[in-house]
Amino acid sequence: MEHHRAATNRGLAMFGFAGFAAATALFAVAHLLSAFFSASSSPLTAMGSAFIDMTPPWLKDTVIAWFGTNDKLVLYLSLGVVAAVVAIFVGLLARSSQASAIACIVALGIAMGWAVVSRAESGPADVVPVVVGTVLSLLVLKWLVRKAAVATESAADDLTRRAFLRGSVLMVVAAGVAAGAGQALSATRNATKALREALQLPAAKTPVKPLDPGTQLDVAGLEPFITPNEDFYRIDTALSVPRVNPAQWSFRVHGMVEHEFTMSFDELLAADLVESYVTLTCVSNPVGGPLVGTAKWLGYPLRLLLERAGPTADADMVFSTSSDGFTASTPLEVLTDGRMALLAVGMNREPLPLQHGFPVRMVVPGLYGYVSATKWVVDIEVTRFADKVAYWSTRGWSDHGPIKLASRVDVPREQAKVPAGEVVMGGTAWAQTRGISKVQVQIDDGEWADAELGAETSVDTWRQWRYLWEGAPGGEHSVTVRAVDGNGEVQTAEHAPPAPDGSSGWHRVDFTVQ
């Protein structure tokens, strides 16, 4: 009886592993071939992008709240686990019905092909990697299922079973090599990276003034005023960073305008570029969260582009589109009211990083990124909110997205242990286009006290604050922060989640004085 049960379990494991190996071959070969097609021709990337499109706002916020900028890695890992489970099921199904297993693989191949062609940057030819991978997967499954059937026969010896194991492991290893080769080949063929590294941006016709030395306060552990490019948050819908050749990039302005036109990258660089410090904020940022950063941007004012186009009197929205099909709805008045909204080409004295929109993106002070900061932008249509709906607005988010007044405690960190006596506290506050006039802190449940403010760079950037708590007694304590903007508005204590128009509430940090 025990021998029979062990043989049965061993047989199930073999068929399950046959399905896993077949799926590994599919994804690995398709990924290898995708290096010769669009970035979205890789099935995992295409399926992940399709999943993002179908993700409800509450799930998006939950994932970002838990994993932050690692959300895409988590999605890839989750898709890999699901794919492995489905593959094992298909292998087990093949034990009783190869026809049913084959039908499952074909159906999955069709679903992945649909996901590929549904991407804006993909064409019909981009399904080739999925088709080749699916055919190879069917051949591998058939081969390994035959070997598994022989190996599980009552008369089979250990040599036969070891032959199955060697064949299946060899197939998985070969698939792993193919996947690695595909990744390396994609990097080698990514000419966009080399073009970016070779690009020399022109100097700004209107440079910004150097930062005041008092902008960065002397508080150990305080976030830097200028966020390094490699640390700048990235939240977008692109699982695979679009590869846009600047020489082939063009920017179209059309819609409800007097004069439609198209601009090349060379024409953009030849324009009178300006510099501006701007703080960007993600609508998914929770109270006290890290999805905010400041950079020095180089670009051309969108206001001047719209003046050239001449919007009609009844237009009220600019509908921007990226090269991968993402869209955003920006109020027209925000792009024409004098704020430094840019068609940006540079970030912190270098061309835009690939993941931050190279070669061109939008930067708009005062609005959350989902309605304004379109990366890899290629098109803006002047239209009306009544006539067009953008990507996130179709998923329940507000279609205007003004940034809410907010503040954050950076020092001390949550649950930190600090020495008694003198406790230095610090953080940041922001209210883009309005500026910060005051920051106040509350120790435990005491009175509100004014904090020292760093120098103000502009109303479009965050501002650092510092507070010295002298004579801090030992024990458990908390610090709460609130800000006042340049118009005298006090930050609300009312808690609100990110959806549908940004979080609100005071940030509080608990710490221990030892």
C-alpha positions as CSV (number, residue, x, y, z in Angstrom):
1,M,0.0,0.0,0.0
2,E,2.7,2.5,1.0
3,H,4.7,1.5,-2.1
4,H,1.7,2.1,-4.3
5,R,1.1,5.6,-2.7
6,A,4.7,6.5,-3.1
7,A,4.6,5.5,-6.8
8,T,1.4,7.5,-7.3
9,N,3.0,10.6,-5.7
10,R,6.1,10.2,-7.8
11,G,4.0,10.0,-11.0
12,L,2.1,13.1,-10.1
13,A,5.4,15.0,-9.4
14,M,6.8,13.9,-12.8
15,F,3.7,15.1,-14.8
16,G,3.6,18.3,-12.8
17,F,7.2,19.0,-13.4
18,A,6.7,18.2,-17.1
19,G,4.1,21.0,-17.2
20,F,6.4,23.4,-15.4
21,A,9.3,22.7,-17.8
22,A,7.1,23.2,-20.8
23,A,5.9,26.6,-19.4
24,T,9.5,27.6,-18.6
25,A,10.5,26.9,-22.2
26,L,7.6,29.0,-23.5
27,F,8.4,32.1,-21.4
28,A,12.2,31.8,-21.8
29,V,12.2,31.5,-25.6
30,A,9.5,34.1,-26.0
31,H,11.6,36.5,-23.9
32,L,14.7,35.7,-25.9
33,L,12.9,36.5,-29.2
34,S,11.3,39.6,-27.7
35,A,14.7,41.3,-27.9
36,F,14.1,41.6,-31.7
37,F,10.6,43.0,-31.3
38,S,8.9,45.6,-29.1
39,A,9.4,45.6,-25.4
40,S,5.8,44.4,-24.9
41,S,6.3,41.3,-27.0
42,S,7.6,39.4,-23.9
43,P,4.5,37.5,-22.6
44,L,5.1,38.2,-18.9
45,T,5.5,42.0,-19.6
46,A,2.4,42.0,-21.8
47,M,0.3,40.0,-19.3
48,G,1.5,42.2,-16.5
49,S,0.6,45.4,-18.4
50,A,-2.8,44.0,-19.2
51,F,-3.3,43.2,-15.5
52,I,-2.3,46.8,-14.5
53,D,-4.9,48.1,-16.9
54,M,-7.6,46.0,-15.1
55,T,-6.4,46.7,-11.6
56,P,-9.0,48.5,-9.4
57,P,-7.8,51.6,-7.6
58,W,-8.1,50.0,-4.1
59,L,-5.8,47.1,-5.2
60,K,-3.3,49.5,-6.7
61,D,-3.1,51.6,-3.5
62,T,-2.8,48.5,-1.4
63,V,0.2,47.2,-3.4
64,I,1.9,50.6,-3.4
65,A,1.3,51.1,0.3
66,W,2.8,47.7,1.1
67,F,5.7,47.6,-1.4
68,G,6.2,51.2,-2.6
69,T,8.4,51.5,-5.7
70,N,8.9,47.7,-5.7
71,D,5.4,47.2,-6.9
72,K,6.5,46.1,-10.4
73,L,8.9,43.5,-9.0
74,V,6.1,42.1,-6.8
75,L,3.8,42.0,-9.9
76,Y,6.4,40.0,-11.9
77,L,7.0,37.6,-9.0
78,S,3.2,37.1,-8.5
79,L,2.7,36.5,-12.3
80,G,5.6,34.0,-12.1
81,V,4.0,32.1,-9.2
82,V,0.6,32.0,-11.0
83,A,2.2,30.8,-14.2
84,A,4.0,28.1,-12.3
85,V,0.8,26.9,-10.7
86,V,-1.1,26.8,-13.9
87,A,1.8,25.0,-15.7
88,I,1.9,22.3,-13.0
89,F,-1.9,21.9,-13.3
90,V,-1.5,21.5,-17.1
91,G,1.1,18.9,-16.6
92,L,-1.1,16.9,-14.2
93,L,-4.0,17.3,-16.7
94,A,-1.8,15.8,-19.5
95,R,-1.5,12.6,-17.4
96,S,-5.2,11.8,-18.2
97,S,-5.8,13.8,-21.3
98,Q,-3.1,15.2,-23.5
99,A,-5.7,16.8,-25.7
100,S,-7.1,18.9,-22.8
101,A,-3.6,20.0,-21.8
102,I,-2.8,21.0,-25.4
103,A,-6.1,23.0,-25.5
104,C,-5.1,24.8,-22.3
105,I,-1.7,25.8,-23.7
106,V,-3.2,27.0,-26.9
107,A,-5.8,29.0,-25.0
108,L,-3.0,30.6,-22.8
109,G,-1.0,31.3,-26.0
110,I,-4.0,33.1,-27.5
111,A,-4.5,35.1,-24.3
112,M,-0.9,36.1,-24.2
113,G,-1.0,37.1,-27.9
114,W,-4.0,39.3,-27.2
115,A,-2.2,40.9,-24.3
116,V,0.8,41.7,-26.6
117,V,-1.3,43.3,-29.4
118,S,-3.4,45.2,-26.9
119,R,-0.3,47.4,-26.1
120,A,-0.1,50.7,-27.9
121,E,3.5,50.2,-28.9
122,S,2.9,46.7,-30.3
123,G,2.1,45.6,-33.8
124,P,0.9,42.3,-35.3
125,A,4.5,41.0,-35.8
126,D,5.1,41.3,-32.1
127,V,3.1,38.1,-31.4
128,V,5.9,36.1,-33.1
129,P,7.7,35.4,-29.8
130,V,4.5,34.1,-28.1
131,V,3.6,32.0,-31.1
132,V,7.1,30.4,-31.3
133,G,7.2,29.9,-27.5
134,T,3.7,28.3,-27.5
135,V,4.7,25.8,-30.3
136,L,7.9,24.9,-28.5
137,S,6.0,24.5,-25.2
138,L,3.6,22.0,-26.9
139,L,6.6,20.0,-28.2
140,V,8.3,20.0,-24.8
141,L,5.2,19.0,-23.0
142,K,4.5,16.1,-25.4
143,W,8.1,14.9,-25.1
144,L,8.3,15.0,-21.3
145,V,4.8,13.6,-20.8
146,R,5.8,10.6,-22.9
147,K,8.9,10.1,-20.8
148,A,6.9,10.6,-17.6
149,A,4.4,8.0,-18.7
150,V,7.2,5.5,-19.4
151,A,8.9,6.3,-16.1
152,T,5.7,5.7,-14.1
153,E,4.9,2.4,-15.5
154,S,5.1,-0.5,-13.0
155,A,7.9,-2.1,-14.9
156,A,10.0,1.1,-15.1
157,D,13.3,1.0,-13.3
158,D,15.3,3.7,-11.6
159,L,17.3,4.3,-14.7
160,T,14.2,5.2,-16.7
161,R,13.1,7.6,-14.0
162,R,16.5,9.2,-13.8
163,A,16.4,9.6,-17.6
164,F,13.2,11.6,-17.2
165,L,14.7,13.7,-14.5
166,R,17.8,14.5,-16.5
167,G,15.7,15.5,-19.5
168,S,13.3,17.7,-17.7
169,V,16.1,19.4,-15.6
170,L,18.1,19.9,-18.7
171,M,15.1,21.6,-20.4
172,V,14.6,23.9,-17.4
173,V,18.3,24.8,-17.3
174,A,18.3,25.5,-21.1
175,A,15.3,27.7,-20.7
176,G,17.0,29.6,-17.9
177,V,20.0,30.2,-20.2
178,A,17.7,31.3,-22.9
179,A,16.0,33.8,-20.6
180,G,19.3,35.2,-19.4
181,A,20.5,35.5,-23.0
182,G,17.3,37.3,-23.9
183,Q,17.8,39.8,-21.0
184,A,21.4,40.4,-22.0
185,L,20.5,40.7,-25.7
186,S,17.7,43.2,-24.9
187,A,20.2,45.3,-22.9
188,T,22.7,45.1,-25.8
189,R,20.1,46.0,-28.4
190,N,18.7,48.9,-26.4
191,A,20.3,51.6,-28.4
192,T,18.2,54.2,-26.5
193,K,20.5,53.8,-23.5
194,A,23.5,54.5,-25.6
195,L,21.8,57.5,-27.3
196,R,21.0,58.9,-23.9
197,E,24.5,58.5,-22.6
198,A,25.9,60.3,-25.7
199,L,23.4,63.1,-25.6
200,Q,24.6,66.6,-24.7
201,L,21.8,68.9,-23.6
202,P,22.1,72.6,-24.4
203,A,22.5,75.1,-21.6
204,A,19.3,76.7,-20.4
205,K,18.5,80.1,-21.9
206,T,16.9,81.0,-18.5
207,P,18.8,79.1,-15.7
208,V,17.6,79.0,-12.1
209,K,19.5,80.8,-9.4
210,P,21.8,78.6,-7.2
211,L,20.1,77.2,-4.1
212,D,20.3,79.2,-1.0
213,P,22.7,77.5,1.5
214,G,19.8,77.6,4.0
215,T,17.7,75.4,1.8
216,Q,19.2,72.2,3.2
217,L,18.9,72.1,7.0
218,D,21.5,70.4,9.1
219,V,19.6,67.5,10.5
220,A,21.1,64.0,10.4
221,G,18.9,61.6,8.5
222,L,16.8,64.4,6.8
223,E,16.0,63.7,3.1
224,P,18.1,65.9,0.7
225,F,16.4,68.9,-0.7
226,I,17.3,67.7,-4.3
227,T,16.4,64.1,-4.8
228,P,19.1,62.2,-6.7
229,N,17.8,60.7,-10.0
230,E,18.5,57.2,-8.8
231,D,16.4,57.8,-5.6
232,F,13.5,59.6,-7.3
233,Y,10.3,57.6,-6.9
234,R,8.9,55.8,-9.9
235,I,5.2,54.9,-10.1
236,D,3.8,54.4,-13.6
237,T,2.0,51.8,-15.6
238,A,5.0,50.8,-17.8
239,L,6.3,47.3,-16.8
240,S,8.9,47.6,-19.5
241,V,10.5,51.0,-19.9
242,P,9.6,52.3,-23.4
243,R,12.6,52.6,-25.8
244,V,12.2,55.9,-27.7
245,N,14.8,57.0,-30.1
246,P,15.2,60.8,-29.9
247,A,15.9,61.0,-33.6
248,Q,12.5,59.4,-34.3
249,W,10.6,61.2,-31.5
250,S,8.0,63.8,-32.5
251,F,5.5,65.8,-30.5
252,R,2.1,66.6,-31.9
253,V,-0.1,69.4,-30.7
254,H,-3.7,69.3,-32.1
255,G,-7.4,69.3,-31.3
256,M,-9.3,72.4,-30.4
257,V,-6.6,74.8,-31.6
258,E,-6.1,77.3,-34.4
259,H,-2.8,75.9,-35.5
260,E,-1.9,72.2,-35.2
261,F,1.8,71.4,-35.4
262,T,4.5,68.8,-34.8
263,M,7.8,69.3,-33.2
264,S,11.0,67.2,-33.5
265,F,13.5,66.5,-30.7
266,D,16.1,68.7,-32.4
267,E,13.5,71.6,-32.6
268,L,12.8,71.2,-29.0
269,L,16.4,71.3,-28.0
270,A,16.9,74.4,-30.2
271,A,14.1,76.3,-28.4
272,D,14.7,78.7,-25.5
273,L,14.9,76.1,-22.7
274,V,14.4,77.1,-19.1
275,E,15.3,75.5,-15.7
276,S,13.0,75.1,-12.8
277,Y,13.0,73.4,-9.4
278,V,9.8,71.5,-9.0
279,T,8.5,69.0,-6.4
280,L,6.5,66.1,-7.9
281,T,4.1,64.0,-5.8
282,C,2.3,60.7,-6.6
283,V,-1.4,60.6,-5.8
284,S,-0.8,57.1,-4.3
285,N,1.5,58.6,-1.6
286,P,0.1,57.8,1.9
287,V,0.4,60.3,4.7
288,G,4.1,60.6,5.5
289,G,5.0,58.5,2.5
290,P,8.1,58.5,0.3
291,L,6.4,59.1,-3.1
292,V,7.5,62.7,-3.4
293,G,10.8,64.2,-4.7
294,T,12.3,67.4,-6.0
295,A,14.6,67.9,-9.0
296,K,16.0,70.6,-11.2
297,W,14.2,70.2,-14.6
298,L,15.2,71.5,-18.0
299,G,12.6,72.1,-20.6
300,Y,10.4,74.3,-22.7
301,P,7.3,76.0,-21.2
302,L,4.1,74.3,-22.2
303,R,2.4,77.6,-22.0
304,L,4.4,78.8,-25.0
305,L,3.6,75.7,-27.0
306,L,-0.1,76.3,-26.3
307,E,0.2,79.9,-27.2
308,R,1.6,78.8,-30.6
309,A,-1.3,76.4,-31.1
310,G,-4.0,78.9,-30.0
311,P,-6.6,76.9,-28.1
312,T,-10.3,77.7,-28.8
313,A,-12.4,79.5,-26.2
314,D,-14.4,76.4,-25.3
315,A,-11.4,74.1,-24.6
316,D,-10.7,73.3,-21.0
317,M,-8.4,70.2,-21.0
318,V,-5.1,69.0,-22.4
319,F,-5.1,65.2,-23.1
320,S,-1.5,64.0,-23.2
321,T,-0.5,60.6,-24.5
322,S,2.8,58.6,-24.0
323,S,4.5,56.3,-26.4
324,D,3.1,53.3,-24.6
325,G,-0.5,54.5,-24.7
326,F,-0.9,56.0,-21.2
327,T,-3.0,59.1,-21.1
328,A,-3.5,62.0,-18.7
329,S,-6.0,64.8,-18.4
330,T,-4.6,68.2,-17.4
331,P,-6.8,71.3,-16.9
332,L,-5.9,73.8,-19.7
333,E,-5.9,76.7,-17.3
334,V,-3.1,75.1,-15.2
335,L,-0.8,75.0,-18.3
336,T,-1.5,78.6,-19.2
337,D,-1.6,80.4,-15.9
338,G,2.1,81.3,-15.7
339,R,3.3,78.4,-13.5
340,M,6.5,76.7,-14.8
341,A,4.9,73.7,-16.5
342,L,7.5,72.2,-18.8
343,L,8.0,69.8,-21.7
344,A,11.1,68.5,-19.9
345,V,14.2,67.0,-21.4
346,G,16.6,67.2,-18.5
347,M,16.6,66.2,-14.8
348,N,19.3,67.3,-12.4
349,R,21.8,68.4,-15.0
350,E,21.5,65.3,-17.2
351,P,19.1,63.9,-19.9
352,L,16.0,62.3,-18.4
353,P,16.7,58.8,-17.1
354,L,15.0,56.1,-19.2
355,Q,12.6,55.2,-16.4
356,H,11.7,58.8,-15.9
357,G,10.6,59.5,-19.4
358,F,13.5,59.8,-21.8
359,P,13.6,61.6,-24.1
360,V,10.7,63.9,-23.1
361,R,8.1,64.1,-20.4
362,M,5.7,66.6,-18.8
363,V,6.4,68.3,-15.5
364,V,3.5,70.4,-14.0
365,P,3.7,72.0,-10.6
366,G,0.7,71.7,-8.4
367,L,-0.9,68.6,-9.9
368,Y,-0.4,64.9,-9.0
369,G,1.5,63.0,-11.6
370,Y,-1.4,60.8,-12.8
371,V,-3.0,63.9,-14.4
372,S,0.0,65.8,-15.5
373,A,3.5,64.2,-15.4
374,T,3.2,62.1,-18.6
375,K,6.4,60.3,-19.4
376,W,7.6,59.4,-22.9
377,V,5.1,61.9,-24.1
378,V,4.4,62.1,-27.8
379,D,1.1,63.9,-28.2
380,I,-1.2,66.5,-26.6
381,E,-4.7,67.1,-27.7
382,V,-6.5,70.3,-26.6
383,T,-10.0,69.2,-25.9
384,R,-12.7,69.2,-23.1
385,F,-13.2,67.2,-20.0
386,A,-16.7,66.5,-21.3
387,D,-15.3,64.8,-24.4
388,K,-12.3,62.8,-23.3
389,V,-11.5,60.6,-20.3
390,A,-7.9,59.7,-19.4
391,Y,-6.4,56.4,-18.1
392,W,-6.9,56.8,-14.4
393,S,-10.1,58.8,-14.6
394,T,-11.7,55.7,-16.2
395,R,-10.7,53.8,-13.0
396,G,-12.4,56.1,-10.5
397,W,-9.8,58.7,-9.9
398,S,-10.5,62.5,-9.9
399,D,-9.8,64.0,-13.3
400,H,-8.2,67.3,-12.0
401,G,-5.9,66.1,-9.2
402,P,-4.6,69.2,-7.4
403,I,-1.9,68.4,-4.8
404,K,-3.0,68.7,-1.2
405,L,-1.1,70.5,1.5
406,A,1.1,68.0,3.2
407,S,3.9,67.6,5.7
408,R,6.1,64.7,6.9
409,V,8.4,63.8,9.8
410,D,11.7,62.3,8.5
411,V,13.6,62.5,11.9
412,P,13.1,60.7,14.2
413,R,12.0,57.6,12.2
414,E,9.1,55.5,13.4
415,Q,10.0,53.5,16.5
416,A,13.4,55.1,16.7
417,K,15.3,55.1,20.0
418,V,17.0,58.5,20.8
419,P,19.1,59.7,23.7
420,A,17.4,61.8,26.4
421,G,18.0,65.5,26.7
422,E,18.1,67.2,23.3
423,V,16.1,65.7,20.4
424,V,16.5,67.1,17.0
425,M,13.5,66.7,14.7
426,G,13.1,67.4,11.0
427,G,11.1,66.8,7.9
428,T,9.5,68.4,4.8
429,A,6.3,70.1,3.8
430,W,4.9,71.0,0.4
431,A,2.0,72.9,-1.2
432,Q,3.1,73.3,-4.8
433,T,2.1,76.7,-6.4
434,R,1.2,78.1,-2.9
435,G,4.4,77.5,-0.9
436,I,4.8,76.8,2.8
437,S,4.6,79.7,5.3
438,K,4.7,77.8,8.6
439,V,5.3,74.3,10.0
440,Q,4.2,73.3,13.5
441,V,5.0,70.3,15.6
442,Q,3.2,68.8,18.6
443,I,5.0,66.6,21.1
444,D,2.7,64.0,22.6
445,D,-0.6,65.8,23.2
446,G,1.0,69.2,24.0
447,E,0.7,72.6,22.5
448,W,1.6,73.3,18.9
449,A,5.0,74.9,18.4
450,D,6.5,76.6,15.4
451,A,9.4,74.8,13.7
452,E,12.4,76.5,12.0
453,L,12.0,76.6,8.2
454,G,14.7,76.2,5.6
455,A,15.0,78.8,2.9
456,E,12.3,78.8,0.3
457,T,13.4,78.0,-3.2
458,S,10.1,78.6,-4.8
459,V,6.4,78.0,-4.2
460,D,6.7,75.0,-6.5
461,T,9.0,73.0,-4.2
462,W,8.9,71.5,-0.8
463,R,10.5,73.2,2.2
464,Q,12.4,71.6,5.0
465,W,11.7,72.1,8.7
466,R,13.6,71.6,12.0
467,Y,12.6,71.6,15.6
468,L,14.8,71.2,18.7
469,W,13.1,69.5,21.7
470,E,15.2,70.3,24.8
471,G,14.9,68.4,28.0
472,A,13.2,65.4,26.5
473,P,12.4,62.9,29.3
474,G,12.8,59.2,28.9
475,G,9.9,57.1,27.8
476,E,7.5,56.6,24.9
477,H,6.7,59.8,22.9
478,S,5.3,61.0,19.7
479,V,5.7,63.9,17.3
480,T,2.9,65.2,15.0
481,V,3.4,67.7,12.2
482,R,1.2,70.0,10.3
483,A,1.9,72.8,7.8
484,V,0.4,76.1,6.8
485,D,0.5,77.2,3.1
486,G,1.3,80.6,1.6
487,N,-2.4,81.5,1.6
488,G,-2.8,80.8,5.3
489,E,-4.6,77.5,4.9
490,V,-3.8,75.0,7.8
491,Q,-3.3,71.4,6.8
492,T,-6.3,69.4,7.7
493,A,-6.3,66.6,10.3
494,E,-9.0,64.7,8.5
495,H,-7.8,61.4,7.3
496,A,-8.4,60.4,3.7
497,P,-6.9,57.5,1.7
498,P,-5.1,58.2,-1.6
499,A,-8.1,57.3,-3.8
500,P,-9.7,59.2,-5.5
501,D,-7.8,62.5,-5.2
502,G,-4.9,62.1,-2.7
503,S,-4.4,61.3,0.9
504,S,-4.7,63.8,3.8
505,G,-4.1,63.9,7.5
506,W,-1.4,64.8,10.0
507,H,1.8,62.6,10.0
508,R,2.6,61.2,13.5
509,V,5.8,59.3,14.5
510,D,6.2,57.3,17.7
511,F,9.7,57.1,19.2
512,T,11.4,56.3,22.5
513,V,13.7,58.5,24.5
514,Q,16.2,56.5,26.4
